[in-house]
């Protein structure tokens, strides 16, 4: 009986000692962070935080708890700067520390990777982080296929390496938990075809999995920009056909529909509308502006039952005979 009580007592002492040590570690880590940015301006110098390996040694087997604590700080750091100066200079540094402490946190890799590309426009860093996630997170994780999916998007949208994008998307498509339409996107990437539709499909998938309001806004903006670019290129193609057939440029953009050079006018995606410039005959949207510096085959966008661009209705060639 006395032996059993002593065992319980020893275990309680060990547990309490461990809890005290954990609190000590977190308090000192919080103090170190607060000391670097004592005022409300939040101009953090996270560069001076210890490396992940150093903190891992100091965490005394509480790696995951310390990683969760730092992750809370990262979320606050991102939200604060997203609403103010959008200065995320130490974001990637913080991610490296967290993934050293806890290399198995799938959500850190995914969220951090999306922020690095969609918000910070650092696709190389995003891809590096996602590949780190692929190497560490179990392939049995239900969202494992997201890693090659987002890597494929980085290669396609930012780096314009369609072969690499297709290779990683093919990895994602082989995962039985991935969407059934991925093989179709793989084929398009290998053909380097319908760039806009493929990119928009990627972005809608990202949007469906994103809850953070600031990040959702960034993704929605990119969807609008790509859709606007696609619409303008469609209208420019029809404008050029109009000029060849009529010997003049259209005075109003709606002439392209009236004379049958497109089967219908693209849906508007923002307040305003499409116009043709009287001087240089360029086409622009009154709110979203002109086209992006992108290439690729484009289609007339209409929305399906899920309010997503339909990719099957193309510009109609005008019969010149």
N, C-alpha and C positions, 0 to 999 in steps of 0.2 A: 504493500500500500504506500509506504514511505517512498519507495523507489519510483512508483508511478507518479506520485506528486512531484518528486524532484524532476522527473522528465518533463512534466507539464510546465513546471516553473522555469526550467532551462529553455524550453521552446518559447515561452512567453518573453523571457528576457531577450532572446535572440531576435524575436519579431519586433519587440519595442525598440531595441537597439537599431535594427535595420530601418524602421520607420523614422527614427530620429535622424539617422544618417542621410536618408533620402530627403527629408525636409531641409536638412543642413545644405545638401547639394543644391536643391532647387532655390533656396533663399539666396545662397551665394551667387548662383548663376543669374538670378533676377537682379541682384545688386550690381553685378558686373555689367549687365545690359543697361540698367537704369543710369549707371554712372556715365555711360557713353552718350546718353541723350536725356539730360535732366529736365529740359524744358518741353513745352508742348509742340515745338516745331517738328519734332520727330526726324531730325536730320541724323539718322543713326549711322554710326561707323561700324557696321557689322564686320568689316574687314579685320578688326582687331579682336574679334571673338576667337577663342582657341580653336584649333582644328578639330575635326570630328574624332580623330584618333586620340587626341589629348583628352577631350571630354569623355570619350569612351572609357579611358583608363580611370578617370576621376569618378565616373558614375557608379563604380563598384557593383556591377551586375544589374544596375537599374537602367540599362540602356534605353529600353522601350519607353519607360516612364519619362525619362529626360527628353527623349525624342518627341513624345506627345506634348510635353510642356513647351518645347521650342516650336513645335508645329502650330500651337495656339498663337504664339508670338508672330509667326510668319503670316498667318491668316490676318491678324490685326495689322501687321505691317503693310500687307498688300491692300487691304480695304482702305486704310488711311490714305495711302499714296494714290490709289485709284481715284479717290474723290478730291485730291488736291493737286500735287505737282507731278504725279505719275513718274516719280523718280524711284526706280527699283534697283539701284546700283548694287545692293548687297543681297538681293533675292536669291540669286544662284549660289552664292557663298553659303547662305543659310541652308539651302536645299542639300548641298554637299555634306554639311555637318549632320543634318537629320538622317540622310540615307547612309551615312557611315555608322551612326548609332543604331539605326533600325533599317537594315537593307531589305526588309521584306514588306514594307508598307506600300502596297499597291497604289493607294489613293494619293500618296505624296508624289510618286513618279508621274501619275496621270495628271493631277491638278497642276503640279509644277511645270510639267512639259507643255501643257496647253497655254499656261501663262507666258512661258518663255517665248513661245512662237506667236500666239494670237495677240497678246498685249505688248510684249517687249520686242517682238520681231527679231528674235535671236534663234533661228531655226537650227543652227548647228548645236547650240547649247541644249535646246529642247531635244534634239535627236540623240545627243550624247546621254542625257538623263533617261530617256525612254529605253535606250539600249541597255543602260545599267539596270533598269527595271526588268527587262527581258531576261537578263542574266541572273537576277536574284530572286524574283518572285516565282512562285510555283506555277508551272504550266497548267495545273489543275484549277487555278483561280478562275472564277467565272468571267472576269474581265481581262484575262490575260491577252486576248486577241486585240484589245484596244492598243497595246503597245505597238505592234507592227502596223496597225491601222493608222495611228497618228504619225508614226515615222514615215509611212508612205505619203501622207498628206504634206509633211514638211518637204520631202524630196520633190513632190509634184508642184506644189503651190509656190514655195519660196525658192527652191534650189533649181527647179526646172530640169531635174534629172528623172525623166519619165521611166527609164529602165529600172533604176533603183526603186522608184516608187512602186512599179509593178511587182518587183521581186518581194518587197515587204507586204504589199497588199495580198499577194498570193499566199504568204504565210498566214495572214489573218483569215483569208477565205477558207483555208483548210481546217480552221477551228470550227467544230460543229456548233458552237454557241454564237458564231458570227452571223450577221444578216445574210439572207439567201441571195441578195443582189450583188454581193462583192465580186463573184467571178466575172460578172458583166463589166464592172469597173476595171478589173484586171485586164480584160481584153482591150478595153479602150485605152488604157495606159500603154500597153505594148504597141498599140497602133498610133499612139499620140494623137488621139482623135477626141473631138467634142470636149475640149479642155474645160470650158465654163460649166457644162452640165456635171462633169465629174467632180470638179472642185466644189460646186454648190451642194452636191450630194454628200460629200465629206463634211461640209460645214453644218448641214442639217443634222447629221449624225452626232457631231460634236455638241450642237445646241441642245439636242434631246437629252444629253447626259450631263449638262451643265446647270447647276443651280445658282451659282454665284451671280448676282445681278450685274455687277460691273463687267464680268467676263461675258455674260450673255449679250450685253450691249455691244461689246467689241465684235463678237461673232455675227450678230445680226447686221452690224454695219458692213462687215465684209461680204455677207450674203447680198445685201443691197448693192454694194459697189460692183460685185461680179455680175449680178443680174442687170444692172444699169449698163455695164460695159457690153454685155451680150446684146441687149436691146439696141444700143447705138450701132453696133457693128451690123446687125440685121438691117437697120434702117439705112445705114450707109451703103450697103450692098444694093438695096432697093433703089436708093437715090441715084446710084451710078447707072443702074439699068434704066431708070426713068430718063436720064440725060441721053443715053445712047438711042433710046426709042423716040424721044420727044424733041431732042435738039435743044433742050433747056433744062435748068434745074427746077424742081418744084418750088412754088412760092410758099406753100404751106405744107407742113409735114403730112397732113391728112390726104393730100393728093396721091400719095403712094398707095393708099387703100382705095380711093375713089377710082383711080385708073387701073387698079388690079395688079400692082407690082408686089404687093404682099397680100396674103389672104385675110389678115386682120391686123389691127394696131396692137402692139404689145401692151400688156397690162401695166398700168402705172404702179410704181412701188414706193412712192413717197408723194408728199404734197408738191404740186407743181405739174409739170408735163414736159413732153419733148418738143423741141423747136429746131428750126433750121436757120442758120445765120445768113442774113442777106448778103454779107460781104464775101465770106469765103465758103459758104454753103456747108459748113460743118454742122453736125447735129449734136445737140447737148440737152441735158435735163436741167430745168430751171432751178432745181434744188440740189441735185447730186452732181451736176457738172458734166464734164466730158468723159471720154472713155479712158480706161487704164492702159498701161503699156504692156498689153498682153496679146497673145496670138491665139490661134485655135479656131476650130469650126464652131459655128453658132447655130442655134435653133430659136424659132419663135417660142417665147415662154408662155404657157398657160398653166393654170393651177389645177392639180388633181384634187381628189376628195380629202387628202391630208394637207391641203394648202401648200403643196410643194410644186416646184416647176415641173411641168410635163416636158419630156425630152423628145417627143416623137413628131411634133409639127414643125416642118421646115419652111424656109422662105420659098415662095412659089416663083419659078422662073416665068417671066413675061414672054408670051409668044410674040415674036417680032414680025412674023409674016402677016 
